[in-house]
Amino acid sequence: MDLIHDDIMRAFETFTFHRNLTLDLLNFLREDQLSLAPIAGAGSFGKQFRHILDMERCYTDSMVTGSLDFFRTDINHTLENDKYGMIKALLNEDKRLKSVLSKIPEDELYRLNIDCSNVVKYVGEKHRKTSPEIVVSWIMEHELFHDGQLALYIRYLGMKFPESWMFWGLR
């Protein structure tokens, strides 16, 4: 299959819009600001961005392996202080996600065939098995959750937002 099914493509385009907001914020910050952790217990700006990346990798991997697992051994913590490395890694992961989605046969996009039993405590009992379609929605929900946290960081520090964040009414 060369093209992603229309529904999944629309979801991916919506995700891309929100990912671009995340990237705009990352581009807007100075590299030395990535180490700022304005809210106790929530990690630094850099950790937030790195976590967004790592979770997208977990979700994308689940569509390849058939099993969702959030426990990674290949976390690259150096990206937390590497603005341009982080941007590159996020863009590369987005390309990988799109490539993985494009290779899933249409009849498999909605089939509950991804085993989530390792992470049921996170995604809930009713999601012991899930579909690629649902995984795409989880990727977007996760992105939006962390964008909300990042917005709180910016507000707490009294900083301005990138122009694109006017979408949320933020200046």
Order of alpha helices (4+ residues) and beta strands (2+ residues): alpha-alpha-alpha-beta-alpha-beta-alpha
